[in-house]
């Protein structure tokens, strides 16, 4: 049986192509070239299907949208103090 899956391909800061398959949670792979990536993603999909069983792909690919947000700068080292409580919850205080 032949199946089709949408694959999201990105390029990381080290120059590797990274593929993710949204319909198969945890199904990812990477390679230096797109040709190698496509071969590896086919292998990854086959393995994910073998482990997870047949999945119902209820997602229809619509598109990709780049979104810009204002990110807060990290706390300067002198402005943040980390304290621990008996419940092992980390609380950051300014």
Secondary structure, DSSP 8 states (H G I E B T S, - for coil): -------EEEE-TTS-EEEE-TTSTT-EEEESSHHHHHHHHHHHHHHHHHHH------------------------TTT-EEEE-TT--EEEE-
